[in-house]
Amino acid sequence: MNFLQEIGTRIRMLRKQCGLSQDDLARLAGYTSRSSINKIEKGLVDLPQSKISLIASALGVSPTYILYGDK
């Protein structure tokens, strides 16, 4: 699993734990559609730092956790 896939897996896990749909997270992170979140969760796109911060805030974790988990 590559780095982007690891980030996507963490985001998916946290999103589900928070009870959010991809649409919900997209809206909270400033995306216009859930397809952006879907691509992130699959590890298909890189995330700008600003979006990492917004996603982390929506999921109640730090940007560092999004990037590296518990490491």
N, C-alpha and C positions, 0 to 999 in steps of 0.2 A: 504494500500500500504506500503510495507516495504522500508527500506532505499535504498537498491540496485535498486528497481523499481523506486524510486523517482529520483535517479541519472540518470538512464536510460531515464526516461521521459524528464528530463532537457536536456540531451545530444541530444535526438531526436528532441526536439523543437528547440534548438539552431542550430543543423545541417541543419534543413529545412529552418530556417531563413537565414542562410548563403548560401543557395542554393547548398549545398553539398550532394552528394549521399553517401550511406554507403561505397561504394568503395573509394570515394575521401577521406573521413575521415579516413578510414583504412590506406590508403597510407600515409596520413599526420601524423598519430599517430604511424607508424612503424609496423602495422599489415600486414600480407600477404594476408588476404582475408576479404571480407565484412562480413563474418559469425561471426567474432569476434565482430564487431560493432553491429550486429544484436543481439547477445547474451547479450551484455552490455545494449543495449536499452531495452531489455526485462527484465533486472534485474536478469539474470541467472548466472552471473559470477561477482566475486569481481575484482576490479581494483587495480593494484599496483600503488603506488604513482607516479612513473615515467610516467606511461601511463596517469594518471589524468592530469599531467602537460602538456604532449604533446597534449592531446585532448583539454584541456582548451586553449592552445596557438592557435591551429588550428581553434577554434571557437571564438577566440577574447575575452575570459573572463578569470577570475582568477580561479585557482584550488578551492578556497573557494566557489566560485559561483557554480561550478560543484557539490561540495559536499553538500552545504546547501542552495543554492538559495538566496533569499533575506532575509532570516531569520536573 
